[in-house]
């Protein structure tokens, strides 16, 4: 049986690994995808997904964008601001409603 992460677990992941890692892991979990399934869909290795979800700072941007595309998440950068991950409002609402 697959364990679901609570919102507090996801916040801890974001605090520990960064926003991008937390969003990728939470969206993958929401879609009930295993790391190997996401890797197949995005055309990358399971090791890459694992590294991305652990916040490795040297992952390849092209592959990151492929993964985000599969997950339906968009990355946005703004001049003079920290990197942020833009999540569609509907997805944000669903993630916020997940049981703790």
Z-matrix of the N, CA and C atoms (Angstrom, degrees):
N
C 1 1.443
C 2 1.527 1 108.86
N 3 1.320 2 115.56 1 135.38
C 4 1.458 3 121.33 2 -178.99
C 5 1.519 4 110.35 3 -81.90
N 6 1.315 5 116.11 4 131.39
C 7 1.454 6 120.87 5 177.62
C 8 1.517 7 109.77 6 -85.36
N 9 1.302 8 116.59 7 137.50
C 10 1.455 9 122.38 8 176.78
C 11 1.518 10 109.08 9 -94.01
N 12 1.311 11 115.87 10 144.07
C 13 1.452 12 120.54 11 176.47
C 14 1.522 13 109.30 12 -85.91
N 15 1.299 14 116.80 13 138.71
C 16 1.462 15 120.29 14 175.10
C 17 1.524 16 108.44 15 -80.07
N 18 1.323 17 116.36 16 165.70
C 19 1.460 18 120.30 17 178.54
C 20 1.527 19 110.53 18 -60.14
N 21 1.335 20 117.69 19 -38.22
C 22 1.466 21 119.41 20 179.09
C 23 1.527 22 110.57 21 -66.99
N 24 1.352 23 117.91 22 -36.38
C 25 1.462 24 120.45 23 175.39
C 26 1.526 25 110.34 24 -62.29
N 27 1.331 26 116.12 25 -40.79
C 28 1.460 27 120.03 26 179.53
C 29 1.516 28 111.14 27 -67.06
N 30 1.324 29 117.61 28 -37.83
C 31 1.463 30 120.29 29 177.30
C 32 1.522 31 110.01 30 -65.08
N 33 1.326 32 117.11 31 -38.52
C 34 1.458 33 120.02 32 176.44
C 35 1.526 34 110.34 33 -63.27
N 36 1.335 35 116.83 34 -39.60
C 37 1.467 36 120.85 35 177.94
C 38 1.530 37 110.02 36 -62.32
N 39 1.334 38 116.91 37 -44.49
C 40 1.463 39 121.11 38 178.13
C 41 1.522 40 109.77 39 -60.96
N 42 1.338 41 117.22 40 -45.25
C 43 1.461 42 121.14 41 179.73
C 44 1.526 43 111.57 42 -62.26
N 45 1.336 44 116.52 43 -38.45
C 46 1.458 45 120.77 44 -176.32
C 47 1.528 46 112.82 45 -82.11
N 48 1.334 47 117.69 46 -43.13
C 49 1.464 48 120.97 47 -171.93
C 50 1.522 49 114.58 48 -110.27
N 51 1.328 50 118.35 49 -12.12
C 52 1.457 51 121.09 50 -179.62
C 53 1.518 52 112.11 51 107.62
N 54 1.335 53 114.49 52 163.32
C 55 1.465 54 120.79 53 -174.79
C 56 1.521 55 112.35 54 -63.97
N 57 1.313 56 117.42 55 -43.44
C 58 1.456 57 120.07 56 -177.97
C 59 1.522 58 111.03 57 -61.63
N 60 1.321 59 116.21 58 -46.31
C 61 1.469 60 120.50 59 179.22
C 62 1.527 61 110.90 60 -60.91
N 63 1.317 62 116.56 61 -43.75
C 64 1.461 63 120.46 62 -179.61
C 65 1.514 64 112.69 63 -63.93
N 66 1.339 65 116.23 64 -41.34
C 67 1.470 66 120.06 65 179.85
C 68 1.522 67 110.44 66 -67.11
N 69 1.322 68 117.58 67 -43.42
C 70 1.463 69 120.34 68 179.60
C 71 1.520 70 110.28 69 -61.04
N 72 1.328 71 116.89 70 -48.11
C 73 1.466 72 120.08 71 -178.46
C 74 1.525 73 111.90 72 -64.53
N 75 1.330 74 117.24 73 -41.58
C 76 1.462 75 119.63 74 -178.04
C 77 1.521 76 111.63 75 -69.67
N 78 1.333 77 116.95 76 -39.34
C 79 1.467 78 119.81 77 179.15
C 80 1.521 79 110.44 78 -68.42
N 81 1.337 80 117.24 79 -40.16
C 82 1.470 81 120.66 80 176.82
C 83 1.514 82 109.69 81 -60.61
N 84 1.322 83 116.60 82 -43.32
C 85 1.460 84 121.79 83 178.98
C 86 1.530 85 110.27 84 -63.81
N 87 1.334 86 117.13 85 -42.98
C 88 1.463 87 120.73 86 179.63
C 89 1.524 88 111.32 87 -60.59
N 90 1.328 89 116.76 88 -36.21
C 91 1.457 90 121.61 89 179.66
C 92 1.526 91 112.67 90 -83.74
N 93 1.324 92 116.38 91 1.47
C 94 1.480 93 122.61 92 -178.93
C 95 1.526 94 111.72 93 55.86
N 96 1.323 95 115.44 94 41.39
C 97 1.454 96 120.98 95 176.94
C 98 1.520 97 110.11 96 -102.28
N 99 1.317 98 115.66 97 139.12
C 100 1.460 99 120.28 98 170.44
C 101 1.527 100 107.59 99 -82.23
N 102 1.319 101 116.40 100 163.01
C 103 1.456 102 119.89 101 179.83
C 104 1.529 103 111.34 102 -58.93
N 105 1.324 104 117.92 103 -39.90
C 106 1.463 105 120.00 104 -179.68
C 107 1.526 106 111.88 105 -67.13
N 108 1.318 107 117.62 106 -33.93
C 109 1.456 108 120.74 107 177.75
C 110 1.532 109 110.81 108 -68.16
N 111 1.335 110 116.25 109 -44.14
C 112 1.463 111 119.83 110 177.93
C 113 1.523 112 110.15 111 -62.90
N 114 1.320 113 116.95 112 -41.20
C 115 1.459 114 120.74 113 178.70
C 116 1.531 115 110.66 114 -59.58
N 117 1.319 116 117.79 115 -44.48
C 118 1.462 117 121.05 116 178.37
C 119 1.520 118 111.24 117 -61.25
N 120 1.328 119 117.11 118 -44.85
C 121 1.461 120 121.27 119 -178.72
C 122 1.526 121 112.14 120 -65.56
N 123 1.330 122 116.65 121 -34.82
C 124 1.465 123 121.20 122 -177.29
C 125 1.524 124 112.87 123 -90.95
N 126 1.328 125 117.26 124 -7.28
C 127 1.459 126 120.31 125 179.76
C 128 1.512 127 113.91 126 72.02
N 129 1.324 128 116.30 127 36.54
C 130 1.468 129 120.48 128 177.99
C 131 1.522 130 109.03 129 -134.18
N 132 1.303 131 116.40 130 -176.93
C 133 1.466 132 120.43 131 -178.09
C 134 1.530 133 111.33 132 -90.53
N 135 1.319 134 115.06 133 159.87
C 136 1.464 135 120.44 134 174.82
C 137 1.522 136 109.51 135 -62.70
N 138 1.323 137 116.93 136 -37.13
C 139 1.461 138 121.05 137 177.62
C 140 1.525 139 112.16 138 -59.11
N 141 1.344 140 116.00 139 -36.53
C 142 1.460 141 119.55 140 177.50
C 143 1.520 142 110.80 141 -65.56
N 144 1.328 143 117.20 142 -45.11
C 145 1.475 144 121.12 143 179.00
C 146 1.523 145 109.53 144 -60.69
N 147 1.318 146 116.40 145 -43.66
C 148 1.461 147 120.80 146 179.46
C 149 1.535 148 109.83 147 -60.89
N 150 1.323 149 117.01 148 -46.48
C 151 1.469 150 120.71 149 179.76
C 152 1.526 151 111.10 150 -62.86
N 153 1.314 152 117.15 151 -41.25
C 154 1.462 153 121.50 152 179.52
C 155 1.527 154 110.79 153 -62.92
N 156 1.329 155 116.87 154 -44.05
C 157 1.463 156 120.97 155 -179.92
C 158 1.520 157 112.64 156 -72.46
N 159 1.305 158 117.58 157 -13.00
C 160 1.470 159 121.72 158 176.43
C 161 1.522 160 111.58 159 -100.39
N 162 1.327 161 116.77 160 5.09
C 163 1.460 162 120.78 161 174.75
C 164 1.508 163 115.55 162 75.60
N 165 1.327 164 117.78 163 25.20
C 166 1.466 165 120.00 164 178.53
C 167 1.526 166 109.24 165 -57.44
N 168 1.329 167 117.95 166 126.37
C 169 1.464 168 120.74 167 -173.15
C 170 1.529 169 114.94 168 -76.47
N 171 1.327 170 118.68 169 -8.75
C 172 1.462 171 120.19 170 -174.57
C 173 1.527 172 113.20 171 -113.89
N 174 1.320 173 118.23 172 26.78
C 175 1.463 174 119.88 173 178.23
C 176 1.527 175 110.04 174 -71.67
N 177 1.325 176 116.78 175 153.02
C 178 1.459 177 121.97 176 -178.13
C 179 1.525 178 110.74 177 -75.21
N 180 1.320 179 115.75 178 126.45
C 181 1.455 180 120.85 179 -175.88
C 182 1.527 181 112.47 180 -59.88
N 183 1.309 182 118.08 181 -40.31
C 184 1.460 183 120.54 182 179.48
C 185 1.517 184 111.99 183 -58.41
N 186 1.317 185 115.55 184 -42.97
C 187 1.467 186 119.87 185 178.68
C 188 1.526 187 110.84 186 -68.73
N 189 1.327 188 116.76 187 -38.43
C 190 1.470 189 120.20 188 176.83
C 191 1.519 190 109.25 189 -58.49
N 192 1.319 191 117.15 190 -46.21
C 193 1.462 192 120.90 191 -179.79
C 194 1.526 193 111.64 192 -63.45
N 195 1.335 194 117.32 193 -36.13
C 196 1.469 195 120.51 194 175.94
C 197 1.523 196 110.71 195 -62.17
N 198 1.331 197 116.60 196 -45.46
C 199 1.462 198 121.38 197 179.33
C 200 1.521 199 110.52 198 -62.83
N 201 1.331 200 116.50 199 -47.45
C 202 1.464 201 120.06 200 179.90
C 203 1.520 202 111.09 201 -60.94
N 204 1.326 203 117.37 202 -37.55
C 205 1.458 204 120.69 203 177.86
C 206 1.516 205 112.18 204 -61.65
N 207 1.318 206 116.41 205 -43.31
C 208 1.469 207 120.75 206 177.25
C 209 1.528 208 110.37 207 -61.56
N 210 1.327 209 116.35 208 -38.48
C 211 1.466 210 121.09 209 -176.87
C 212 1.531 211 112.99 210 -81.66
N 213 1.330 212 117.43 211 -10.72
C 214 1.464 213 120.18 212 -178.32
C 215 1.514 214 113.00 213 75.54
N 216 1.330 215 116.51 214 31.35
C 217 1.463 216 122.94 215 -179.54
C 218 1.523 217 107.63 216 -117.54
N 219 1.330 218 117.13 217 143.40
C 220 1.458 219 122.20 218 -178.97
C 221 1.526 220 110.08 219 -117.03
N 222 1.308 221 115.66 220 138.27
C 223 1.461 222 122.49 221 177.83
C 224 1.516 223 108.18 222 -96.51
N 225 1.333 224 116.59 223 132.36
C 226 1.463 225 119.07 224 177.47
C 227 1.519 226 109.35 225 -128.38
N 228 1.322 227 114.62 226 144.20
C 229 1.461 228 121.94 227 178.12
C 230 1.523 229 107.49 228 -123.13
N 231 1.313 230 115.93 229 138.98
C 232 1.456 231 120.52 230 178.54
C 233 1.520 232 108.67 231 -126.70
N 234 1.297 233 116.89 232 137.14
C 235 1.449 234 122.27 233 179.34
C 236 1.528 235 110.22 234 -60.71
N 237 1.316 236 116.09 235 132.61
C 238 1.456 237 121.05 236 177.41
C 239 1.513 238 114.46 237 76.47
N 240 1.322 239 117.31 238 6.94
C 241 1.462 240 120.58 239 -179.43
C 242 1.519 241 109.15 240 -127.15
N 243 1.299 242 114.79 241 160.52
C 244 1.457 243 119.96 242 176.09
C 245 1.522 244 109.17 243 -67.97
N 246 1.323 245 116.15 244 152.94
C 247 1.455 246 120.65 245 175.96
C 248 1.515 247 109.20 246 -60.44
N 249 1.302 248 115.97 247 137.91
C 250 1.455 249 119.71 248 177.99
C 251 1.509 250 109.79 249 -132.02
N 252 1.291 251 115.77 250 160.00
C 253 1.448 252 121.63 251 176.52
C 254 1.510 253 107.23 252 -109.88
N 255 1.324 254 116.03 253 119.58
C 256 1.458 255 120.53 254 179.96
C 257 1.514 256 109.08 255 -87.24
N 258 1.299 257 115.73 256 125.87
C 259 1.460 258 121.01 257 178.92
C 260 1.515 259 107.15 258 -115.71
N 261 1.319 260 114.92 259 131.37
C 262 1.459 261 119.33 260 178.49
C 263 1.521 262 109.20 261 -53.51
N 264 1.340 263 118.59 262 142.44
C 265 1.468 264 121.45 263 -177.91
C 266 1.537 265 113.75 264 -54.38
N 267 1.335 266 116.42 265 -38.02
C 268 1.467 267 119.26 266 -179.92
C 269 1.524 268 110.94 267 -65.31
N 270 1.338 269 116.53 268 -41.08
C 271 1.462 270 120.62 269 178.23
C 272 1.517 271 110.19 270 -66.61
N 273 1.329 272 118.39 271 -43.78
C 274 1.465 273 121.80 272 178.91
C 275 1.517 274 109.91 273 -58.30
N 276 1.326 275 117.87 274 -42.86
C 277 1.462 276 121.72 275 179.81
C 278 1.529 277 110.59 276 -63.13
N 279 1.324 278 117.33 277 -42.09
C 280 1.472 279 120.21 278 179.08
C 281 1.522 280 111.00 279 -66.25
N 282 1.328 281 117.75 280 -41.49
C 283 1.461 282 120.54 281 179.33
C 284 1.531 283 110.60 282 -64.96
N 285 1.334 284 116.24 283 -38.35
C 286 1.459 285 119.93 284 179.92
C 287 1.515 286 112.22 285 -69.94
N 288 1.322 287 118.11 286 -22.91
C 289 1.464 288 121.85 287 -178.76
C 290 1.519 289 113.26 288 -89.85
N 291 1.340 290 118.11 289 -5.79
C 292 1.471 291 120.75 290 -179.25
C 293 1.520 292 109.17 291 -59.90
N 294 1.327 293 116.91 292 139.56
C 295 1.470 294 119.26 293 179.20
C 296 1.517 295 111.29 294 -64.49
N 297 1.319 296 115.01 295 148.82
C 298 1.481 297 120.10 296 179.49
C 299 1.490 298 111.37 297 -89.16
